[in-house]
Amino acid sequence: MAAALLANTLYSLGFVLEKRALTSLPEVTIRQPARLLRLVLGSPLWIGGSLALAAGFAAQLVVYRTLPIAAAQGIFVSGLVLLVLLSARLLGEETSGRERYALGAILLALLMVVLSLREGSDTVSQDAPYPLILLVCVPSLAAGVWLYASAERRTRNRHRRPTTGVEYGVAVGLLYGVSSLAIKGVSSHLTTRGIGGAVLDLLSSPYPYLLLFTGAFGLVMSQAALQRCRASLIVPVCTTVTSLFTAVLGTLSFGEALPDEPLRLALRVAGTALAVAVLLTMPKHDTAPQPSPPAKELASP
């Protein structure tokens, strides 16, 4: 529990620091990944945010070794409250009334998932069949990249109203959902006795390669989206998609049984359905005040 709360704090702080750094940088795009990396790596504030996210990743490994997937996701998403508070305080972002209701409904949905858990009766699985993991992850990665590319094409339309970033959040959330399953898989291999045996066992699994793909694409995609959209909206959407993906497909892939009691099962199913319904009805166009746009890049002499 302490590791999960620490991960929440580090992730929220990391995203806010990265967003603050991105607002002072020239516009970045996924079509120029090398330029994007050069710009962000030249920002000490962005590096501080990325280090906070890396520390959150380490804390997440500890959580997955001790808690069922669904329980871990319920705790992780509680960090959305801290993220919204930090975004308002440090970034000057404001959420509309409809968005606040949506975030409240998401928290209610995930509270229902947490209430469906019972300590001692929920098993923590340590492995999953590799073909099943690939069957779940590969189509999800393809869907995330396609959805992001579609959102990019629509954004380039000059006459289109400003987007809230829901499409970006869903796309990046799918990638991070796959990454979350890979983290769960990596954590299971860390239980192997002997460092050499653990490394060889890990390299023969798909998990490090899924992490490399989601890490590279997720970094570029998330930074470009985070610069264009409010962190207080895009990060909650991304986090919710990641949590639902991990809680539902991760539970099935790793064989962690659903509750036997009707009430607990109903809470988990209803909580998941409510979160999905909120995502589908969230506003697609932005009406909230925006922070100042990123500085324009100086033309080369």
One Martini backbone bead per residue (centre of mass of N, CA, C, O) as a GRO file, in nm:
protein
  301
    1MET     BB    1   0.058   0.062  -0.021
    2ALA     BB    2   0.299   0.256   0.004
    3ALA     BB    3   0.402   0.214  -0.288
    4ALA     BB    4   0.142   0.316  -0.428
    5LEU     BB    5   0.144   0.604  -0.309
    6LEU     BB    6   0.423   0.676  -0.416
    7ALA     BB    7   0.358   0.638  -0.715
    8ASN     BB    8   0.142   0.852  -0.732
    9THR     BB    9   0.319   1.097  -0.657
   10LEU     BB   10   0.537   1.061  -0.878
   11TYR     BB   11   0.352   1.070  -1.126
   12SER     BB   12   0.220   1.344  -1.080
   13LEU     BB   13   0.481   1.510  -1.064
   14GLY     BB   14   0.599   1.426  -1.338
   15PHE     BB   15   0.375   1.534  -1.526
   16VAL     BB   16   0.382   1.831  -1.431
   17LEU     BB   17   0.679   1.890  -1.498
   18GLU     BB   18   0.662   1.821  -1.798
   19LYS     BB   19   0.441   2.025  -1.872
   20ARG     BB   20   0.596   2.279  -1.782
   21ALA     BB   21   0.831   2.237  -1.978
   22LEU     BB   22   0.664   2.224  -2.251
   23THR     BB   23   0.547   2.523  -2.244
   24SER     BB   24   0.862   2.640  -2.304
   25LEU     BB   25   0.861   2.493  -2.570
   26PRO     BB   26   0.865   2.411  -2.863
   27GLU     BB   27   0.702   2.255  -3.090
   28VAL     BB   28   0.597   1.919  -3.096
   29THR     BB   29   0.648   1.602  -3.283
   30ILE     BB   30   0.622   1.274  -3.408
   31ARG     BB   31   0.767   1.348  -3.690
   32GLN     BB   32   1.016   1.455  -3.475
   33PRO     BB   33   1.178   1.272  -3.252
   34ALA     BB   34   1.468   1.388  -3.233
   35ARG     BB   35   1.383   1.677  -3.163
   36LEU     BB   36   1.220   1.614  -2.915
   37LEU     BB   37   1.454   1.488  -2.750
   38ARG     BB   38   1.641   1.734  -2.759
   39LEU     BB   39   1.454   1.930  -2.608
   40VAL     BB   40   1.391   1.768  -2.341
   41LEU     BB   41   1.699   1.706  -2.266
   42GLY     BB   42   1.745   2.034  -2.229
   43SER     BB   43   1.547   2.003  -1.972
   44PRO     BB   44   1.562   1.997  -1.634
   45LEU     BB   45   1.260   1.975  -1.565
   46TRP     BB   46   1.200   1.725  -1.740
   47ILE     BB   47   1.406   1.538  -1.606
   48GLY     BB   48   1.274   1.548  -1.328
   49GLY     BB   49   1.007   1.419  -1.422
   50SER     BB   50   1.129   1.152  -1.535
   51LEU     BB   51   1.251   1.059  -1.263
   52ALA     BB   52   0.982   1.037  -1.117
   53LEU     BB   53   0.863   0.821  -1.309
   54ALA     BB   54   1.085   0.609  -1.260
   55ALA     BB   55   1.027   0.579  -0.956
   56GLY     BB   56   0.734   0.487  -0.999
   57PHE     BB   57   0.807   0.229  -1.149
   58ALA     BB   58   0.957   0.093  -0.911
   59ALA     BB   59   0.710   0.093  -0.721
   60GLN     BB   60   0.528  -0.080  -0.910
   61LEU     BB   61   0.685  -0.343  -0.887
   62VAL     BB   62   0.620  -0.391  -0.589
   63VAL     BB   63   0.312  -0.400  -0.611
   64TYR     BB   64   0.287  -0.652  -0.817
   65ARG     BB   65   0.412  -0.855  -0.593
   66THR     BB   66   0.156  -0.796  -0.362
   67LEU     BB   67  -0.083  -0.734  -0.570
   68PRO     BB   68  -0.345  -0.734  -0.734
   69ILE     BB   69  -0.426  -0.584  -1.020
   70ALA     BB   70  -0.697  -0.449  -0.941
   71ALA     BB   71  -0.596  -0.321  -0.679
   72ALA     BB   72  -0.368  -0.150  -0.793
   73GLN     BB   73  -0.543   0.026  -0.986
   74GLY     BB   74  -0.726   0.154  -0.772
   75ILE     BB   75  -0.489   0.306  -0.633
   76PHE     BB   76  -0.361   0.459  -0.866
   77VAL     BB   77  -0.622   0.634  -0.946
   78SER     BB   78  -0.628   0.808  -0.683
   79GLY     BB   79  -0.404   1.013  -0.802
   80LEU     BB   80  -0.591   1.215  -0.956
   81VAL     BB   81  -0.636   1.420  -0.735
   82LEU     BB   82  -0.343   1.519  -0.717
   83LEU     BB   83  -0.314   1.606  -1.011
   84VAL     BB   84  -0.534   1.826  -1.017
   85LEU     BB   85  -0.409   1.999  -0.793
   86LEU     BB   86  -0.130   2.046  -0.929
   87SER     BB   87  -0.238   2.171  -1.192
   88ALA     BB   88  -0.371   2.417  -1.057
   89ARG     BB   89  -0.119   2.522  -0.897
   90LEU     BB   90   0.130   2.494  -1.128
   91LEU     BB   91  -0.049   2.547  -1.420
   92GLY     BB   92  -0.344   2.687  -1.418
   93GLU     BB   93  -0.564   2.474  -1.442
   94GLU     BB   94  -0.903   2.429  -1.562
   95THR     BB   95  -1.208   2.282  -1.483
   96SER     BB   96  -1.499   2.184  -1.565
   97GLY     BB   97  -1.792   2.077  -1.448
   98ARG     BB   98  -1.811   1.824  -1.628
   99GLU     BB   99  -1.523   1.720  -1.562
  100ARG     BB  100  -1.560   1.690  -1.256
  101TYR     BB  101  -1.783   1.481  -1.273
  102ALA     BB  102  -1.619   1.273  -1.431
  103LEU     BB  103  -1.395   1.234  -1.219
  104GLY     BB  104  -1.586   1.146  -0.993
  105ALA     BB  105  -1.694   0.894  -1.144
  106ILE     BB  106  -1.423   0.752  -1.170
  107LEU     BB  107  -1.367   0.727  -0.866
  108LEU     BB  108  -1.621   0.564  -0.807
  109ALA     BB  109  -1.557   0.324  -0.990
  110LEU     BB  110  -1.284   0.251  -0.842
  111LEU     BB  111  -1.409   0.207  -0.566
  112MET     BB  112  -1.575  -0.039  -0.650
  113VAL     BB  113  -1.331  -0.212  -0.714
  114VAL     BB  114  -1.204  -0.206  -0.432
  115LEU     BB  115  -1.463  -0.324  -0.282
  116SER     BB  116  -1.429  -0.610  -0.441
  117LEU     BB  117  -1.212  -0.662  -0.243
  118ARG     BB  118  -1.026  -0.930  -0.061
  119GLU     BB  119  -0.832  -1.006   0.181
  120GLY     BB  120  -0.692  -1.333   0.097
  121SER     BB  121  -0.879  -1.402  -0.177
  122ASP     BB  122  -0.675  -1.262  -0.365
  123THR     BB  123  -0.475  -1.342  -0.615
  124VAL     BB  124  -0.117  -1.358  -0.705
  125SER     BB  125   0.006  -1.370  -0.999
  126GLN     BB  126   0.326  -1.474  -1.189
  127ASP     BB  127   0.188  -1.572  -1.469
  128ALA     BB  128   0.181  -1.607  -1.840
  129PRO     BB  129   0.101  -1.680  -2.145
  130TYR     BB  130   0.261  -1.566  -2.416
  131PRO     BB  131   0.045  -1.585  -2.643
  132LEU     BB  132  -0.168  -1.424  -2.480
  133ILE     BB  133  -0.011  -1.163  -2.447
  134LEU     BB  134   0.022  -1.108  -2.754
  135LEU     BB  135  -0.284  -1.112  -2.824
  136VAL     BB  136  -0.336  -0.856  -2.647
  137CYS     BB  137  -0.100  -0.645  -2.723
  138VAL     BB  138  -0.068  -0.604  -3.031
  139PRO     BB  139  -0.353  -0.487  -3.103
  140SER     BB  140  -0.332  -0.253  -2.896
  141LEU     BB  141  -0.093  -0.108  -3.024
  142ALA     BB  142  -0.221  -0.061  -3.300
  143ALA     BB  143  -0.465   0.102  -3.195
  144GLY     BB  144  -0.307   0.333  -3.059
  145VAL     BB  145  -0.153   0.437  -3.310
  146TRP     BB  146  -0.402   0.487  -3.489
  147LEU     BB  147  -0.553   0.686  -3.302
  148TYR     BB  148  -0.331   0.898  -3.290
  149ALA     BB  149  -0.310   0.955  -3.594
  150SER     BB  150  -0.604   1.051  -3.622
  151ALA     BB  151  -0.580   1.290  -3.423
  152GLU     BB  152  -0.359   1.438  -3.579
  153ARG     BB  153  -0.518   1.492  -3.840
  154ARG     BB  154  -0.744   1.660  -3.703
  155THR     BB  155  -0.560   1.881  -3.572
  156ARG     BB  156  -0.450   2.003  -3.855
  157ASN     BB  157  -0.717   2.137  -3.862
  158ARG     BB  158  -0.776   2.472  -3.847
  159HIS     BB  159  -1.112   2.456  -3.804
  160ARG     BB  160  -1.078   2.312  -3.547
  161ARG     BB  161  -1.152   2.254  -3.247
  162PRO     BB  162  -1.035   2.230  -2.951
  163THR     BB  163  -0.891   1.973  -2.781
  164THR     BB  164  -0.891   1.775  -2.488
  165GLY     BB  165  -0.749   1.467  -2.535
  166VAL     BB  166  -0.902   1.195  -2.538
  167GLU     BB  167  -0.772   1.047  -2.776
  168TYR     BB  168  -0.485   1.059  -2.667
  169GLY     BB  169  -0.540   0.917  -2.395
  170VAL     BB  170  -0.633   0.647  -2.514
  171ALA     BB  171  -0.384   0.579  -2.681
  172VAL     BB  172  -0.172   0.593  -2.450
  173GLY     BB  173  -0.324   0.399  -2.258
  174LEU     BB  174  -0.277   0.144  -2.428
  175LEU     BB  175   0.030   0.144  -2.407
  176TYR     BB  176   0.038   0.150  -2.090
  177GLY     BB  177  -0.114  -0.115  -2.056
  178VAL     BB  178   0.101  -0.290  -2.179
  179SER     BB  179   0.325  -0.194  -1.988
  180SER     BB  180   0.186  -0.299  -1.729
  181LEU     BB  181   0.198  -0.598  -1.808
  182ALA     BB  182   0.507  -0.603  -1.835
  183ILE     BB  183   0.566  -0.529  -1.544
  184LYS     BB  184   0.430  -0.774  -1.425
  185GLY     BB  185   0.617  -0.978  -1.568
  186VAL     BB  186   0.886  -0.876  -1.455
  187SER     BB  187   0.817  -0.916  -1.152
  188SER     BB  188   0.799  -1.230  -1.175
  189HIS     BB  189   1.111  -1.270  -1.263
  190LEU     BB  190   1.240  -1.154  -0.989
  191THR     BB  191   1.197  -1.438  -0.827
  192THR     BB  192   1.439  -1.553  -0.935
  193ARG     BB  193   1.707  -1.731  -0.872
  194GLY     BB  194   1.938  -1.545  -0.954
  195ILE     BB  195   2.051  -1.321  -1.176
  196GLY     BB  196   2.115  -1.486  -1.431
  197GLY     BB  197   1.845  -1.643  -1.443
  198ALA     BB  198   1.659  -1.393  -1.455
  199VAL     BB  199   1.769  -1.267  -1.718
  200LEU     BB  200   1.727  -1.509  -1.909
  201ASP     BB  201   1.424  -1.541  -1.853
  202LEU     BB  202   1.346  -1.252  -1.943
  203LEU     BB  203   1.467  -1.260  -2.243
  204SER     BB  204   1.259  -1.509  -2.319
  205SER     BB  205   1.053  -1.292  -2.303
  206PRO     BB  206   0.826  -1.027  -2.404
  207TYR     BB  207   0.855  -0.791  -2.193
  208PRO     BB  208   1.109  -0.613  -2.272
  209TYR     BB  209   0.998  -0.549  -2.565
  210LEU     BB  210   0.739  -0.408  -2.479
  211LEU     BB  211   0.883  -0.186  -2.315
  212LEU     BB  212   1.045  -0.063  -2.547
  213PHE     BB  213   0.810   0.017  -2.725
  214THR     BB  214   0.638   0.180  -2.517
  215GLY     BB  215   0.864   0.371  -2.435
  216ALA     BB  216   0.923   0.505  -2.709
  217PHE     BB  217   0.631   0.575  -2.805
  218GLY     BB  218   0.519   0.694  -2.540
  219LEU     BB  219   0.708   0.933  -2.517
  220VAL     BB  220   0.641   1.082  -2.780
  221MET     BB  221   0.329   1.086  -2.761
  222SER     BB  222   0.293   1.215  -2.475
  223GLN     BB  223   0.445   1.486  -2.521
  224ALA     BB  224   0.279   1.598  -2.753
  225ALA     BB  225   0.005   1.581  -2.602
  226LEU     BB  226   0.082   1.743  -2.342
  227GLN     BB  227   0.134   2.014  -2.489
  228ARG     BB  228  -0.168   2.049  -2.612
  229CYS     BB  229  -0.285   1.951  -2.335
  230ARG     BB  230  -0.433   1.898  -2.046
  231ALA     BB  231  -0.328   1.730  -1.769
  232SER     BB  232  -0.612   1.726  -1.610
  233LEU     BB  233  -0.724   1.531  -1.858
  234ILE     BB  234  -0.528   1.337  -2.011
  235VAL     BB  235  -0.425   1.172  -1.767
  236PRO     BB  236  -0.692   1.052  -1.661
  237VAL     BB  237  -0.761   0.906  -1.923
  238CYS     BB  238  -0.505   0.738  -1.945
  239THR     BB  239  -0.529   0.602  -1.662
  240THR     BB  240  -0.803   0.466  -1.703
  241VAL     BB  241  -0.731   0.292  -1.945
  242THR     BB  242  -0.496   0.146  -1.813
  243SER     BB  243  -0.658   0.025  -1.574
  244LEU     BB  244  -0.872  -0.128  -1.733
  245PHE     BB  245  -0.687  -0.297  -1.903
  246THR     BB  246  -0.533  -0.430  -1.666
  247ALA     BB  247  -0.771  -0.536  -1.493
  248VAL     BB  248  -0.904  -0.709  -1.716
  249LEU     BB  249  -0.675  -0.840  -1.901
  250GLY     BB  250  -0.477  -0.907  -1.672
  251THR     BB  251  -0.657  -1.096  -1.509
  252LEU     BB  252  -0.698  -1.300  -1.741
  253SER     BB  253  -0.400  -1.356  -1.826
  254PHE     BB  254  -0.302  -1.426  -1.509
  255GLY     BB  255  -0.542  -1.578  -1.355
  256GLU     BB  256  -0.720  -1.378  -1.184
  257ALA     BB  257  -0.981  -1.416  -1.010
  258LEU     BB  258  -1.294  -1.360  -0.974
  259PRO     BB  259  -1.542  -1.305  -0.787
  260ASP     BB  260  -1.782  -1.511  -0.619
  261GLU     BB  261  -1.944  -1.293  -0.512
  262PRO     BB  262  -2.204  -1.111  -0.628
  263LEU     BB  263  -2.138  -0.829  -0.510
  264ARG     BB  264  -1.838  -0.810  -0.596
  265LEU     BB  265  -1.888  -0.860  -0.895
  266ALA     BB  266  -2.080  -0.617  -0.941
  267LEU     BB  267  -1.879  -0.396  -0.861
  268ARG     BB  268  -1.666  -0.455  -1.078
  269VAL     BB  269  -1.844  -0.434  -1.331
  270ALA     BB  270  -1.975  -0.155  -1.273
  271GLY     BB  271  -1.713   0.007  -1.250
  272THR     BB  272  -1.614  -0.048  -1.536
  273ALA     BB  273  -1.865   0.057  -1.690
  274LEU     BB  274  -1.858   0.348  -1.580
  275ALA     BB  275  -1.580   0.431  -1.686
  276VAL     BB  276  -1.645   0.388  -1.984
  277ALA     BB  277  -1.889   0.581  -2.001
  278VAL     BB  278  -1.735   0.838  -1.929
  279LEU     BB  279  -1.535   0.836  -2.166
  280LEU     BB  280  -1.765   0.848  -2.393
  281THR     BB  281  -1.888   1.143  -2.258
  282MET     BB  282  -1.664   1.317  -2.292
  283PRO     BB  283  -1.540   1.595  -2.393
  284LYS     BB  284  -1.381   1.686  -2.714
  285HIS     BB  285  -1.393   1.996  -2.650
  286ASP     BB  286  -1.239   2.296  -2.564
  287THR     BB  287  -1.330   2.557  -2.296
  288ALA     BB  288  -1.099   2.595  -2.130
  289PRO     BB  289  -0.853   2.753  -2.006
  290GLN     BB  290  -0.533   2.824  -2.129
  291PRO     BB  291  -0.227   2.809  -2.139
  292SER     BB  292   0.039   2.924  -2.254
  293PRO     BB  293   0.196   2.893  -2.527
  294PRO     BB  294   0.447   2.787  -2.687
  295ALA     BB  295   0.730   2.873  -2.792
  296LYS     BB  296   0.882   2.986  -3.058
  297GLU     BB  297   1.090   2.894  -3.291
  298LEU     BB  298   1.380   2.989  -3.406
  299ALA     BB  299   1.515   3.086  -3.676
  300SER     BB  300   1.741   3.008  -3.890
  301PRO     BB  301   2.011   3.180  -4.032
   0.00000   0.00000   0.00000
